[in-house]
């Protein structure tokens, strides 16, 4: 997924932002990270970015 996101950004196309979580991250931690990002983010804050979770 991240590769497609980078291609869109490089092509100047809109990309709302992507969060990618590694398969080794425990599910409970992944859920906590997603909830934290959702609760603490503003609209459009992650536009054009690819971020990997966990953020810690």
C-alpha positions as CSV (number, residue, x, y, z in Angstrom):
1,X,0.0,0.0,0.0
2,X,2.8,2.4,0.9
3,X,4.3,2.0,-2.6
4,X,1.1,3.1,-4.3
5,X,0.8,6.1,-1.9
6,X,4.3,7.2,-2.7
7,X,3.5,6.9,-6.4
8,X,0.5,9.2,-6.0
9,X,2.5,11.8,-4.1
10,X,5.3,11.7,-6.7
11,X,2.7,12.2,-9.5
12,X,1.2,15.2,-7.8
13,X,-2.1,13.4,-7.2
14,X,-4.2,13.8,-4.0
15,X,-3.4,11.2,-1.3
16,X,-5.2,11.5,2.0
17,X,-2.5,9.7,4.0
18,X,-1.7,6.1,4.8
19,X,-0.8,4.4,8.1
20,X,0.9,1.0,7.8
21,X,1.3,-1.4,10.6
22,X,3.8,-4.2,10.5
23,X,2.7,-7.8,10.9
24,X,4.8,-8.2,14.0
25,X,2.8,-5.6,15.9
26,X,0.4,-7.2,18.4
27,X,-3.3,-6.5,17.4
28,X,-4.0,-4.8,20.7
29,X,-1.2,-2.3,20.2
30,X,-2.2,-1.7,16.6
31,X,-5.8,-0.9,17.7
32,X,-4.5,1.5,20.5
33,X,-2.3,3.3,17.9
34,X,-5.1,3.7,15.4
35,X,-7.4,5.0,18.1
36,X,-4.7,7.4,19.3
37,X,-4.1,8.8,15.9
38,X,-7.8,9.1,15.1
39,X,-8.6,10.9,18.4
40,X,-5.6,13.3,18.3
41,X,-5.5,14.2,14.7
42,X,-7.1,17.1,12.8
43,X,-8.8,16.8,9.4
44,X,-6.2,16.7,6.7
45,X,-3.2,16.5,9.1
46,X,-1.8,13.4,7.5
47,X,-2.5,14.3,3.8
48,X,0.3,13.2,1.5
49,X,2.1,11.3,4.2
50,X,2.9,7.6,4.8
51,X,3.5,6.8,8.5
52,X,4.4,3.5,10.1
53,X,2.8,2.4,13.4
54,X,3.6,2.2,16.2
55,X,4.6,5.9,16.3
56,X,6.5,5.4,19.6
